[in-house]
Amino acid sequence: MQSIRSLLRNLLELVLIVALAFGMYAVATTYLVIPFQVQQDSMLPTIHSGDYVLLDKLTLRMGNLKRGDIVVFEPPGNDDPGAIPFIKRVIGLPGETVDLRAGNVFVDGTRLAEPYIFPGAGTLPGPDGKISWVVPADSVFLLGDHRAASDDSRVFGMVPISRIIGRTVLRYWPFDRIGVLP
């Protein structure tokens, strides 16, 4: 009889540990971090299609987006819950003016140093020829690092901060490129 009680107690402890682990995972992925597989080449050479990154969701809740952050977001104009999220870099913050001149990006008149962009590629105007944008208070201006292969704010305009899923903080696959993202 004693061994059955002991077995039941051990089984109950195991069930509680598993339930606690699932609960912690659910809380972490809902409020703190979430894994994401990149399915685009628009962030080359920084991030490759097939890379797995970890997204920080807490930063968004605290309002701490910065220029240069790489974010994953729901594509503007697409409310399909099955749509593949996009990944781009924050260039313009709320209230700023973004201009494109001679292949370079200027924010509020200051040229950005962009060592991360795809080699040999400048920043061309949008498909409609537009070269200047003012970022609304609740939005950001996003560009891919591989500008020639990126549908970004030049194409679809500003992205409301509410559509951002998370900020990338870490690449965890493939193993030969594991590391904190700049």
Summary of the structure (lengths in Angstrom):
residues: 182
radius of gyration: 21.0
end to end distance: 60.2
largest distance: 83.5
contacts: 521
relative contact order: 0.20
helix: 27%
strand: 30%
